[in-house]
Amino acid sequence: MTKKLFLVTLIIVGGLFYAGCSATQQPLYNVQGSSVQSFDGKKLTQAQVEKAILQAGSQRGWVMKKIKNGVISATLYARKHMALVEISYTDSSYNIVYKNSENLNYDGSNIHKNYNSWVRNLDNSIQINLNSL
């Protein structure tokens, strides 16, 4: 009976450990076609959108690099982790798309939940900066 109890306990503990580990993984979050507009609804230029994106990334600790008109590369370093996204934008919308990562356990569809949080925070900061124009 003791051996059975040990095996049951081992299975339960193993299941809880697995559940705890998998809770840190979430489906990858990309921002697609997010609208660009100012607080008062006036049309913004592509240059204004670029400035809002660059400022938002810098405010959040992302290393921002303009690749070409309409495309910015953004890299975030957090402890032993790295996340790289590409931000494409026009005067009417923008996208934030995953490009690469280190130590975030990306498996082709799921990634560490912190990545999604970082991208959501970046998106929120971009929207705040756009609304302030």
C-alpha positions in Angstrom: 0.0 0.0 0.0 2.9 2.4 0.7 4.3 1.9 -2.8 0.9 2.7 -4.3 0.6 5.8 -2.2 4.1 6.9 -3.3 3.2 6.4 -7.0 0.0 8.3 -6.7 1.7 11.1 -4.9 4.5 11.2 -7.5 1.9 11.4 -10.3 0.0 14.2 -8.6 3.2 16.2 -7.9 4.4 15.6 -11.5 1.0 16.8 -12.9 1.0 19.9 -10.8 4.6 20.7 -11.9 3.6 20.2 -15.5 0.5 22.4 -15.1 2.7 25.1 -13.5 5.2 25.1 -16.3 2.6 25.1 -19.0 0.9 28.1 -17.4 3.8 30.2 -18.3 3.3 29.4 -22.0 0.6 31.2 -24.1 -0.2 31.4 -27.8 2.0 34.0 -29.5 0.4 37.5 -29.6 0.9 39.7 -32.6 -0.7 43.1 -33.2 -2.4 43.2 -36.6 -3.9 46.3 -38.2 -4.1 48.5 -35.2 -5.8 51.8 -36.1 -3.9 55.0 -36.0 -5.7 58.2 -34.9 -5.1 61.1 -32.7 -7.3 62.0 -29.7 -9.2 64.6 -31.7 -9.6 62.3 -34.7 -7.4 64.3 -37.0 -5.4 62.4 -39.7 -1.8 61.8 -38.8 1.2 61.6 -41.1 3.4 58.6 -41.4 6.2 60.6 -39.9 4.1 61.3 -36.8 3.2 57.6 -36.5 6.9 56.7 -36.7 7.8 59.2 -34.0 5.0 57.9 -31.7 6.2 54.3 -32.2 9.9 55.2 -31.6 9.0 57.1 -28.4 6.8 54.3 -27.1 9.5 51.7 -27.6 12.1 53.8 -26.0 9.8 54.6 -23.0 9.3 50.8 -22.5 13.0 49.9 -22.8 13.0 48.5 -26.3 15.9 49.2 -28.6 14.4 50.8 -31.6 16.0 50.8 -35.1 14.4 52.2 -38.2 15.0 49.7 -41.0 13.4 51.7 -43.8 10.3 53.9 -44.2 7.4 52.1 -42.7 9.5 49.5 -40.8 11.1 49.5 -37.4 12.9 46.7 -35.7 12.5 46.6 -31.9 14.5 44.5 -29.5 13.9 44.1 -25.7 16.5 42.6 -23.4 15.2 41.5 -20.0 17.5 39.6 -17.7 18.5 36.5 -19.8 15.7 37.0 -22.3 15.5 38.7 -25.7 12.5 39.5 -27.8 12.7 40.9 -31.4 9.7 42.3 -33.2 9.1 44.1 -36.5 6.8 47.0 -36.5 5.4 48.0 -39.9 3.3 51.1 -40.1 1.5 53.5 -42.4 -0.4 56.7 -41.7 -3.5 54.7 -40.9 -2.4 51.4 -39.1 0.5 49.4 -37.7 1.5 45.8 -36.9 3.8 44.3 -34.3 5.0 40.9 -35.4 7.3 38.4 -33.7 10.7 37.9 -35.4 12.9 36.1 -32.9 13.5 35.5 -29.2 16.0 33.9 -26.8 15.1 32.0 -23.6 11.3 32.5 -24.1 10.6 28.9 -25.0 9.0 29.8 -28.4 7.8 26.5 -30.0 6.3 27.8 -33.2 2.9 28.8 -31.7 3.4 29.3 -27.9 5.8 31.5 -26.1 6.5 32.6 -22.5 3.6 34.8 -21.2 6.0 37.7 -20.5 6.6 38.2 -24.2 2.9 38.8 -24.8 2.8 41.2 -21.8 5.7 43.1 -23.3 4.1 43.4 -26.7 0.7 44.5 -25.2 2.5 47.1 -23.1 4.3 48.4 -26.2 1.1 48.5 -28.1 -0.6 50.4 -25.3 2.2 52.9 -25.2 2.0 53.4 -29.0 -1.7 54.1 -28.7 -1.1 56.6 -25.8 1.5 58.4 -27.8 -0.7 58.5 -30.9 -3.6 59.9 -28.9 -1.4 62.7 -27.5 -0.6 64.0 -31.0 
